[in-house]
Amino acid sequence: PNRTVLIGLSDRPSRGAELRERFVGWVERLGYEPAVATDGRTAVAWAAERPLAASLVDSDLLGDTGEEVWRRVRPILGRRLVLMTREPRSDIIFEALRSGVGALLPLPARECMVRAALEAATGVEGSMRLERKR
């Protein structure tokens, strides 16, 4: 099975690199291969071109035309999309749920939250770490 997880986080100057590194470590510990995109163009291209197990996309990540990337990749990824948001606005939450995203993840997140979101998006119970050890 595919083990690549796209991590699409906006490149914010305050703690952006630290947050990305934490997500990379968590995704690796869960047995997946992280692919990090800090700009909308890269995130959209990878979602369209690469087979992905799941994708964690920041609701603040914008594309070239100013559109929110999660709205562009949702038709491609469907339930494999985990939408991450710093501000849990009800309009975004209801739109995401209505459109069939796999999970919503508040930021800042903890490792157990990322695990649960990836399980919901991939349909795989528990981490893939056990498969990798065999």
Protein Blocks (a to p, Z undefined) as FASTA:
>chain_A
ZZbdcddddddfbhmlmmmmmmmmmmmmnopacdddfbfklmmmmmmmpccfbdcddfkl
ccfkopafklmmmmmnmmmpccddfblcfklmmmmmmnopabdcdddddfklmmmmmmmm
nopgcjfklmmmZZ
